[in-house]
Amino acid sequence: MTSANAPYAARDLAHVWHPCTQMKDHEQLPPIPIRCGRGAWLEDYSGRRYLDAISSWWVNLFGHANARINAAVRAQLEELEQVMLAGFTHEPVIALSEALSAIAPAGLTRCFYADNGSSAVEVAVKMSFHYWRNVGRSAKRRFLTLSNSYHGETLGALAVGNVDLYKKIYRPLLMDVITVPSPDCYARPPGESWAQHSRRKFAHMEAALAEHAHEACAVIVEPLVQCAGGMRMYDPVYLTLLREACDRHQVHLIADEIAVGFGRTGTLFACEQAGIRPDFMCLSKGLTGGYLPLSTVMTTDGVYAAFYDEYVRLNAFLHSHSFTGNPLACAAARASLAIFREDRVLEGNRALAARMGERARALEDHPHVAEVRQRGMIVAIELTANKASREPYPWAERRGLRIHRHALSRGVLLRPIDDVVYFMPPYVITPEEIDLMVEVAREGIERATCD
Ligand SMILES: *Cc1c(COP(=O)(O)O)cnc(C)c1O
């Protein structure tokens, strides 16, 4: 570690306990103190720069220190930093809710706010359960989820997720859910298309719904890409079939668009590619352009109406967080949505996505690359110990970590999930930066798979 960074790392390690980290790992690689960020780049105290190829954990859309979002937050700061949203309201939350209702799948007219993705999932789960109570269907209390799904870290969100690394130890604390095999297309047999595979896998969901609909509140899915589960992808037809089946079985559909929302999959929301409207749509991460913690659960007038009653009937949704709908976060979100509108961002991203895909696919022939897959602005390269059998490397070898370390030494922030190297860059990345990012990943893969 270079000298200018070292004092910060030492002070950090004396008191800060980091997320998603075995702290002992920092004996090898201390945390990197970041002094500033500009566009797609982060800069540490020694002046080293890192290309933020994963959007600072999938949140940043328009670069660090974006002039327009900065100005919006600054202006809001001069007016009002926070007020409780119970009994009070403010212009930023009103205007943001109007804007979201205008761009979300038609019919999602109601916005309930929280301040992070996991809390949004908790809200959707509680709201669905409570809805069925309010309409007299109190036998409905269970949730259906896909294998390999991820919905956050709080106990309810962890329960409806399915990544063992995060979930297993806490199982005794978690509600019981119905887990259905994922339509993940990495598992498709040779010769089967994504659509065929996803459609075939839907049979499991249809069977689970037929069996459990009487006791099921909702199915929760990450539309199109299971991100934390290793950027595993499936075809939109699965969502189309799921919507139809949920309607037929009278079960809610919760779309967790926390990671895939706001253009990541090529459309503003991933659900658009299936032409569906979920009953609940969870948004966070890119909602504020990656600036401030904020999340929302969007739902329908129908759900809203089931809670709208005389107070004494005690049907209200009383869930709350202190910082629900924070005005600074709402101002950042509005500025971010304005950029989407004014700069025709989704159109511009098509060229960037094509470049990323083209460069990454050059790695398909590598002897330890099992698959290169893409959905819009998300590209993943899955490594394997054996290309023919697709056997993964033993997890404890932590080959992805070697790629992470190599990339840092070359000024690129990559953070593979196990042996899946992926790119999810901010939309301000340039074609040249894409080339650098992919080249550094190629070097890292080379080094991590040579023994
Ligand atoms: C990140 C994520 C969450 C959790 O959001 P937090 O803000 O980290 O609590 C939930 N669902 C999905 C799909 C995510 O990617």
The ligand as an SDF file (V2000), in Angstrom:
LIG
                    3D

 15 15  0  0  0  0  0  0  0  0999 V2000
  -28.6690   -5.1610   -3.8260 C   0  0  0  0  0  0  0  0  0  0  0  0
  -29.9450   -5.8910   -3.9500 C   0  0  0  0  0  0  0  0  0  0  0  0
  -30.8870   -5.8950   -2.9180 C   0  0  0  0  0  0  0  0  0  0  0  0
  -30.6110   -5.2760   -1.5660 C   0  0  0  0  0  0  0  0  0  0  0  0
  -30.4270   -3.9020   -1.6230 O   0  0  0  0  0  0  0  0  0  0  0  0
  -29.6230   -3.1870   -0.4190 P   0  0  0  0  0  0  0  0  0  0  0  0
  -29.7660   -1.7390   -0.6960 O   0  0  0  0  0  0  0  0  0  0  0  0
  -28.2020   -3.6710   -0.5510 O   0  0  0  0  0  0  0  0  0  0  0  0
  -30.2440   -3.6160    0.8520 O   0  0  0  0  0  0  0  0  0  0  0  0
  -32.0860   -6.5320   -3.1340 C   0  0  0  0  0  0  0  0  0  0  0  0
  -32.3590   -7.1310   -4.3070 N   0  0  0  0  0  0  0  0  0  0  0  0
  -31.4880   -7.1420   -5.3210 C   0  0  0  0  0  0  0  0  0  0  0  0
  -31.8690   -7.7910   -6.6070 C   0  0  0  0  0  0  0  0  0  0  0  0
  -30.2350   -6.5560   -5.1740 C   0  0  0  0  0  0  0  0  0  0  0  0
  -29.3440   -6.6250   -6.1640 O   0  0  0  0  0  0  0  0  0  0  0  0
  1  2  1  0
  2  3  1  0
  2 14  2  0
  3  4  1  0
  3 10  2  0
  4  5  1  0
  5  6  1  0
  6  7  2  0
  6  8  1  0
  6  9  1  0
 10 11  1  0
 11 12  2  0
 12 13  1  0
 12 14  1  0
 14 15  1  0
M  END
$$$$
